[in-house]
Amino acid sequence: MTAVADALETVTGIESHLNPPPSYDLADHPVPHGREEIWRFTPLKRLRGLLDGEASDARLTWTTELPEGVTLREISAAEARELGELAPNDRPSALAVQNAGGAVLVDVASEVELSDDQPVVLRLHGESADDVVWGHLVLRVGAFAKATIVVVHTGSARYAATTSVLVGDGAQVNVLTLQDWDDDAVHLGRDAIKVGRDASVRHTAVSFGGDVVRLHANVEYAAPGGEAELLGLYFADAGQHLEHRLFADHNQPKTKSNVSYKGALQGQGAHTVWIGNVLIRKVAEGIETYEENRNLVLTDGCQADSVPNLEIETGEIEGAGHASTTARFDDEQLFYLRSRGVSESEARQLVLHGFFADLIRKAGVPSIADQLTQTVEAELAKNMLGSD
């Protein structure tokens, strides 16, 4: 066996216990029963048919904003595979590929540079929670291009989708997905990102609406030198289940990843789940990685599950770490503000703004930053958080 073959076997032979092996074959992704590690937090009974695989003619309504240098067209599932997308790694994403009837390709040409205030915008809207909808989206950004892409989900549906983000060598890409569904929607999504040589990608997942939202973002590297930043913001209300799962697969040397998710919970039965995992393979020498999750519990009756993980196969790394916290409002912060004449409700708003502000700024999408701040305020206003 050659040295190249030895290295390839090393890369492909390691499996993460939190990230099943990728496969387009649905038989490799059996219907979960809830006792599997990757499904044990998810309320399977509330997914309402999204694990059964039944095809549907229902579609979401699309509206788009495509700057010059960006094209959109439909392609087959086979063409999406030929482009080098990452194969599905769970049943919903495999079903989405099987049942979507093809993929939508958004193509940013090589060396095109789009400003931050000129994003590519895709707005997807559902009409009814009775509709089962399958989605397959490919976002390809050519070599040395620079682009911001925003995907917004609104309305209602039972929606399972897989999104592939293919980042060319030397490209700079900022992707933000906003889940602003109606209260009865169910959304199972996977965003699979492949980072080219010396390229950088920022991916931000923002989840506010929906009955159940379960998103899986994972990154791997096509060559050395790639960097990935995975950000997230979520706010769960009474009865909502918001679940975010992250997987950074350092399969190339000299790569970087940084994960930072923040969430708030309020209301009886509000449940958030954050599962972070970083796999550092034997060949991935000289990498840097860090992951963190912060949760702010605003009322009684909430539950936040947070599980960071590191799987390390080599000691030749620049740095690796993780952190997780779940806490209530800081009494000292509230006391400081109240002592200066700020009402309790206003003090809580200020603390919450401070909690989320840095992450909203890092998301780097000026056109949507104000909307995110306003939505956080609206979510906070749904419950009476203290009295003046």
C-alpha positions in Angstrom: 0.0 0.0 0.0 1.4 3.4 -1.0 1.9 6.3 1.4 -1.0 8.2 -0.2 -3.3 5.2 0.2 -2.2 4.9 3.9 -3.1 8.5 4.4 -6.5 8.1 2.7 -7.3 5.0 4.8 -6.4 7.1 7.9 -8.8 9.9 6.9 -11.7 7.7 6.0 -11.4 5.0 8.6 -12.2 7.1 11.7 -15.9 7.4 12.6 -17.3 9.9 15.0 -19.8 8.5 17.5 -21.9 11.6 17.0 -21.7 11.8 13.2 -22.8 8.6 11.4 -20.9 7.7 8.2 -22.2 9.7 5.1 -24.2 7.7 2.6 -26.8 8.3 -0.1 -28.3 4.9 0.5 -31.4 5.2 2.7 -30.9 1.7 4.0 -27.8 3.1 5.9 -30.1 5.5 7.8 -32.8 3.4 9.5 -35.8 4.9 11.1 -34.7 6.1 14.6 -36.4 4.8 17.7 -35.2 7.5 20.0 -32.5 5.5 21.9 -29.7 6.3 19.4 -27.2 8.8 20.7 -27.9 11.3 17.9 -31.7 11.1 18.4 -32.1 10.8 22.1 -33.0 14.5 22.7 -35.4 14.8 19.7 -39.2 14.5 20.2 -39.7 11.9 17.4 -43.5 11.9 17.7 -43.7 15.6 16.9 -41.8 15.2 13.5 -45.1 14.1 11.8 -44.0 12.0 8.9 -40.6 13.5 8.1 -38.9 10.2 8.9 -41.2 8.0 6.9 -40.0 9.0 3.4 -43.3 9.6 1.7 -42.8 11.7 -1.4 -44.8 14.9 -1.9 -45.6 17.4 -4.6 -45.7 20.3 -2.1 -43.2 23.0 -2.5 -42.1 26.2 -0.7 -42.6 29.5 -2.4 -39.3 31.1 -3.4 -38.4 34.7 -3.8 -34.8 35.7 -4.6 -32.4 38.6 -4.7 -29.4 37.7 -7.0 -26.7 40.3 -7.5 -24.7 40.4 -10.7 -22.4 37.5 -11.0 -24.8 35.1 -9.2 -27.0 32.6 -11.0 -29.7 30.2 -10.0 -30.8 27.1 -11.8 -32.3 23.6 -11.2 -30.0 20.6 -11.5 -30.5 16.9 -10.9 -29.5 15.0 -7.7 -26.8 13.3 -9.8 -25.3 16.6 -10.9 -25.3 17.8 -7.3 -23.3 14.8 -6.3 -20.8 15.4 -9.2 -20.2 18.9 -7.9 -18.7 17.3 -4.8 -21.4 17.9 -2.2 -21.0 16.0 1.1 -23.2 12.9 1.2 -26.2 12.8 3.7 -25.3 11.7 7.2 -28.8 11.1 8.6 -32.2 9.9 7.5 -33.9 13.3 7.0 -31.1 14.6 4.7 -31.0 11.3 2.8 -34.8 11.5 2.3 -34.5 15.1 1.2 -32.0 14.1 -1.6 -34.3 11.2 -2.6 -37.6 13.0 -2.6 -36.8 16.6 -3.6 -36.8 15.8 -7.3 -33.5 17.5 -8.0 -31.6 20.4 -6.4 -31.4 24.2 -6.8 -27.9 25.4 -7.5 -27.0 29.0 -6.5 -23.7 29.7 -8.2 -21.4 32.6 -7.4 -18.8 32.9 -10.1 -15.1 32.8 -9.4 -13.5 36.1 -8.4 -16.8 37.9 -8.0 -16.8 40.2 -5.0 -20.1 41.1 -3.4 -20.2 43.7 -0.6 -21.8 42.9 2.7 -24.7 45.1 2.0 -25.3 43.3 -1.3 -26.1 39.7 -0.2 -27.6 36.9 -2.1 -31.1 36.4 -0.5 -33.3 33.4 -0.7 -36.7 33.6 1.0 -38.6 30.3 1.4 -42.2 30.4 2.5 -44.5 27.6 3.5 -48.3 27.7 3.3 -49.5 24.9 5.6 -48.2 22.6 8.3 -50.2 19.8 6.5 -47.6 20.0 3.7 -44.6 17.7 3.7 -41.9 19.4 1.7 -38.4 18.1 0.7 -35.6 20.5 -0.2 -32.1 20.1 -1.8 -30.0 23.3 -2.1 -26.4 23.7 -3.3 -24.6 26.9 -2.7 -21.4 27.0 -4.8 -18.9 29.9 -4.4 -16.1 30.0 -6.9 -12.4 30.4 -6.2 -11.3 33.7 -4.8 -14.9 35.0 -4.7 -16.4 36.9 -1.8 -20.1 36.6 -1.0 -22.8 36.8 1.7 -25.8 34.4 1.3 -28.9 34.7 3.4 -31.6 32.0 3.5 -34.9 32.9 5.3 -37.6 30.4 6.2 -41.1 31.7 7.0 -44.7 30.5 7.1 -45.5 26.9 7.9 -44.7 23.4 6.6 -43.2 20.1 7.6 -39.8 20.7 5.9 -36.7 18.4 5.6 -33.8 19.8 3.6 -30.2 19.3 2.9 -28.0 22.3 1.9 -24.5 21.9 0.5 -22.1 24.9 0.7 -19.1 24.4 -1.6 -16.4 27.0 -0.9 -13.7 27.4 -3.6 -10.0 27.9 -3.0 -9.3 31.3 -1.5 -12.9 32.3 -1.3 -14.6 34.2 1.6 -18.1 33.2 2.3 -20.7 34.3 4.9 -23.9 32.2 5.1 -26.8 33.0 7.4 -29.9 30.9 7.8 -32.9 32.3 9.6 -35.7 30.0 10.9 -38.6 32.4 11.5 -41.4 29.8 11.1 -44.9 30.0 12.4 -45.6 28.2 15.6 -46.8 24.9 14.1 -43.9 24.3 11.6 -41.4 21.4 11.8 -38.0 21.9 10.2 -35.2 19.2 9.9 -32.2 20.6 8.2 -28.6 19.8 7.4 -26.0 22.3 6.2 -22.9 20.5 4.9 -19.9 22.8 4.2 -16.8 21.9 2.3 -14.0 24.5 2.6 -11.3 24.9 -0.1 -7.6 25.6 0.3 -7.0 28.8 2.2 -10.7 29.6 2.1 -12.8 31.0 5.0 -16.5 30.5 5.7 -18.7 31.9 8.4 -22.0 30.1 8.9 -24.7 31.5 11.2 -27.9 29.7 12.2 -30.7 31.8 13.8 -33.7 29.9 15.1 -36.8 31.7 16.5 -40.0 30.1 15.2 -41.4 26.6 14.7 -42.7 23.8 16.9 -39.7 21.6 16.3 -36.5 22.8 14.6 -33.5 20.4 14.4 -30.5 21.7 12.5 -27.2 20.0 11.8 -24.3 22.0 10.5 -21.0 20.2 9.6 -17.8 21.2 8.1 -14.9 19.4 6.4 -11.9 20.6 4.5 -10.9 19.9 0.9 -7.3 21.1 1.4 -5.1 22.6 4.1 -5.4 26.2 5.2 -9.2 26.4 5.4 -11.0 28.3 8.2 -14.6 27.9 9.5 -16.6 29.9 12.0 -19.9 28.4 13.1 -22.2 30.8 14.9 -25.7 30.4 16.3 -28.5 32.3 18.0 -31.8 30.8 19.2 -34.7 31.8 21.5 -37.1 29.1 22.6 -40.6 29.8 23.9 -43.1 27.7 25.8 -43.4 24.2 24.2 -40.8 24.8 21.5 -38.0 22.4 20.8 -34.9 23.9 19.2 -32.0 21.6 18.5 -28.6 22.5 17.0 -25.9 19.9 16.2 -22.5 20.9 15.1 -19.7 18.7 13.6 -16.2 20.1 12.6 -14.2 17.4 10.8 -10.6 18.4 10.8 -9.5 16.0 8.0 -6.7 18.3 6.7 -3.7 19.9 8.4 -3.3 23.6 9.2 -7.1 24.1 9.4 -9.2 26.1 11.9 -12.7 26.0 13.3 -14.5 28.2 15.9 -18.0 27.4 17.2 -20.0 29.9 19.2 -23.8 29.4 19.9 -26.0 31.4 22.3 -29.5 30.7 23.3 -32.3 32.0 25.6 -35.3 30.1 26.9 -38.6 31.2 28.5 -41.9 29.5 29.2 -43.1 26.1 30.3 -41.7 23.3 28.3 -39.2 25.4 26.3 -36.4 23.0 25.4 -33.1 23.7 23.6 -30.4 21.2 22.6 -26.9 22.0 21.5 -24.5 19.2 20.6 -21.0 20.3 19.5 -18.4 17.9 18.2 -14.9 18.3 16.8 -13.0 15.4 15.3 -9.3 15.9 14.8 -7.9 13.2 12.6 -4.4 11.8 12.7 -3.5 13.7 9.5 -4.8 17.0 10.9 -1.6 18.3 12.5 -1.3 22.0 13.3 -5.0 22.7 13.6 -6.8 25.1 15.9 -10.3 24.6 17.2 -12.6 25.9 20.0 -16.3 25.5 20.6 -18.7 27.1 23.1 -22.3 27.2 24.0 -24.0 29.7 26.3 -27.6 29.4 27.5 -29.7 32.0 29.4 -32.7 30.7 31.2 -35.3 33.4 31.7 -38.2 31.6 33.5 -38.9 28.4 35.4 -40.0 25.3 33.4 -37.3 25.4 30.8 -34.6 22.8 29.9 -31.3 23.4 28.1 -29.2 20.4 27.2 -25.6 21.3 26.1 -23.0 18.7 25.3 -19.6 19.8 23.9 -17.3 17.0 22.6 -13.7 16.7 21.3 -12.4 13.6 19.6 -8.7 13.8 19.1 -6.5 11.4 17.1 -3.3 13.4 17.2 -1.4 15.4 19.7 0.3 17.6 17.1 -2.2 20.5 17.3 -2.0 24.2 18.0 -5.0 24.3 20.3 -8.3 22.7 21.1 -10.9 23.5 23.8 -14.6 23.8 24.6 -16.9 25.4 27.1 -20.6 25.3 28.0 -22.7 27.3 30.5 -26.4 27.4 31.4 -27.4 30.1 33.9 -30.2 32.5 34.9 -29.9 36.3 34.8 -26.9 37.7 36.6 -28.3 39.1 39.8 -25.3 41.5 40.2 -25.9 42.9 36.7 -29.6 43.4 37.4 -28.9 45.0 40.8 -26.3 47.4 39.2 -28.9 48.6 36.7 -31.8 48.8 39.2 -29.6 50.8 41.5 -29.3 53.4 38.7 -33.0 53.8 38.3 -33.5 51.3 35.5 -36.8 49.4 35.8 -36.5 45.6 36.2 -38.1 44.8 32.8 -35.8 47.3 31.1 -32.8 45.9 33.0 -33.6 42.4 31.7 -33.9 43.7 28.2 -30.5 45.4 28.4 -28.9 42.2 29.8 -30.4 40.2 27.0 -29.3 42.6 24.4 -25.8 42.4 25.7 -25.9 38.6 25.7 -26.8 38.5 22.0 -25.3 41.7 20.6 -21.8 40.5 20.0 -23.0 37.4 18.1 -25.4 39.5 15.9 -22.4 41.8 15.1 -20.2 38.8 14.2 -22.9 37.4 11.9 -21.8 40.3 9.6 -25.1 40.9 7.7 -26.0 44.5 8.2 -29.3 44.2 6.3 -30.7 41.7 8.8 -29.0 42.8 12.1 -31.9 45.2 13.0 -34.5 42.5 12.2 -32.7 40.0 14.6 -32.6 42.6 17.4 -36.3 43.4 16.9 -37.2 39.7 16.9 -35.3 39.1 20.2 -37.3 42.0 21.7 -40.5 40.6 20.5 -39.7 37.2 21.9 -38.8 38.7 25.3 -42.1 40.6 25.3 -44.1 37.4 25.0 -43.8 36.7 28.7 -43.9 39.0 31.7 -40.3 38.9 32.9 -40.4 40.6 36.3 -42.3 43.6 37.4 -41.2 47.2 37.9 
